[in-house]
Amino acid sequence: MTLEDVTAILERTPRTLAAGLGGLSDVWLDARTEGPESFSPRDVLGHLIGGERTDWIPRARIIMTRGETQTFDPFDRVAFRRELKGKSLGELLGEFSRLREDNLQALRAMKLTPADLERRGKHPDPAFGPVTLGQLLATWTVHDLSHLAQIARVMAKRYGDAVGPWKAYLPILAR
C-alpha cells in the first residue's frame, strides 16, 4: 500500500460517481433492491459524504496527534439520512467532490512517511484492537471501491428478472 496508490483511487471516486449517477432518474437513484433497509445509490452517496466529514481524516489526525491515547469517535453509518433531505443529486455530488478534495489536500499536507503509516490508533470497537494509519488509509480506499461495486450491483438487480435466461451468466445478480 502506498499513498500514491491510495490517492489514485480516492481522487477518482467523485468523478466516477458523477459519471455513473449524474442525470439518472429517481428510479435508479433510489433503488433498494437488496431489502428495505439496504442502501440505494443515493444513500451510498450520502454515506460517503458522512465519512468525508467525520471518519477518515479526523481519525488520521487522531492517530498522528494522540495515537492510542484517544479512541476514535464512533461512525454513524446512517447519519446521512437527515442530510439527504431537500438536496438534489447535483448538490450531493458537488458536496462529496468538495469534501473529498479538501480531505485529499489535508492528507497530502500531513507529509506522511512510511513510519507514520505504522502509527497506531484506537478503534471504538474493542474487537478491532489497535489499527495503523496505513490500515485506515487502505480501508478508506477499499471502502470507496466496495460502495462503487454496491451501486453497480443494486442498479443491476433492477433488471434481475428482465434479463431472463442470461441471469445465470451475470454473477453481479447472484449476490
N, C-alpha and C positions, 0 to 999 in steps of 0.2 A: 504494500500500500504506500503510495506516495501522494504528497499534496497536489502535485500536478495532475495525477490521475483522478483524484477526488474532485478537484475543481473542474476538470474537463467534463465530468458528468453533471455536477451541481449547477454549473453556469448554463447548461443546455436545457435543463428541465423547464424553465419558464417558456422558452421558445417552443419546446416540444408540446407543452400543454396548450399554448396559444394556437399552434398549427393544428393540433388534434381536436380541440374543443371549440375554437372560435367559430362563430356563425352557425353552430348546430342548434337545432330546436330543443325545447324543454323535454321532449320525449326522449331524446338521447341523454341530455344532461342530468335528468332526474330519474333515470332508470335505476331501479333497485331489484336486480334480477337474482340476487342471492339471498333474499329474505327481507322482511320489513325493517329489520334493524341494521341491515348492511349499508355500506356506503354507495351512494350514487357518484357518478363522475364529478358533479358539483360539490358533493360532500367531501370528496377526496381533495379537491382544490381548497376548500375551507380548512380541512385538517392540515394540509401543508402550510397554509398561511399561519395557523396557530403554532405550528412547530417553528416557523421562522421567528415568531415573536418571543416564544417562551422556552424553547428547548435547546437547540443546537449551540448557538453562540453563547447564550447565558451559561450553559453547562461547561463549555470550553473555558470561559472566563473563570468559573469557579475552580476548575482543575488548575488553571495557571496561577491563580492568586491564593487559593485556600487549600488545594489538594483534597485530601481525605478528611480534613477537619470540618468541612461543611457538606452536608448532604444536599444533593440536587433537589430542587423543588419538584414535586410530582407533576407529570404532564397529564393534563386533562384532554384525552384524545377526542372528546366530543364537544368541547367548549365552542368549537367553530359554529355550532348550530345557531347560536344567537347572533353571531357576526354575519351570517349569510343573509339575514332578513333585510329586504329592501335594496340589495346590491345586485347590479347587473353582472352578467358574466364578464363583460369587458372591465368593469371596475375590479372584480376579483382577480382577473388575470393581471391587470396593471398593479394591483396591490402586491400580489405574490412576486411579480418581477422586481418591483422596487425593494421589497423586503429582502429578497434573495441577493440582489446586487449589494445592498448595504451589508448583509452578513458576509458575503464573499470579500468585500473590502475590509471588514473587521478581521476576518480570518487571515488575509494577506498581511494586515498591519501587525499581527501578532509575531510575524517573522519566526515562525516555528522551526526548531531544529529537530533532527532525528531524536535527540534526547528528550525534547519536550513531548514527543509523541508517546513516550513511555511514562510520562507523569500520570498519576492516578487520582481518581475522584471516587466519590461515594454515591452510588445509586440509591434512591429511596426504597427500592425493593431489596431486602437483605439477601434474597436468593441469588442476586447478581454478584455479590461480593464486590471487590474493587474493580473499577473499569479504567482503562487507559484512555488518554486523549486520542490516540491512534484508533482505538476501537470505536470511540464516539464518532470520529470523522468517517470511518469506514461504514458505520451503521447509518449515518446521515445519507451517504451515497446509496447504499442498498435500500434504504427506506424510500428514496425517490424512485429507484428502479422498480421496487415492489409495487408502489402505487401507480406507476405508469402501466405496469402489467395488469394490475387490478382494473384500471379504467378500460383497457382493451378487452379484458375478459368479461366485465359487466356489460359492455356495449355489444360484444359478440353474442352473448346469451340472449339478447333481444331477438335474434334470428335463429335461436337454437332449434326450434321446430321447423322454421321456414326452409332450412337447408335440406330437409328430407333425408334421403339415404346417405348424403355426404357427411352427415354428423359423425359417423364412425371414423372419418378421416380428418376431423378437425379437433385436435386434442384440447384446444382452448375451451371447448364446450364441455369437456369431461369433468372439470373441477367443480 
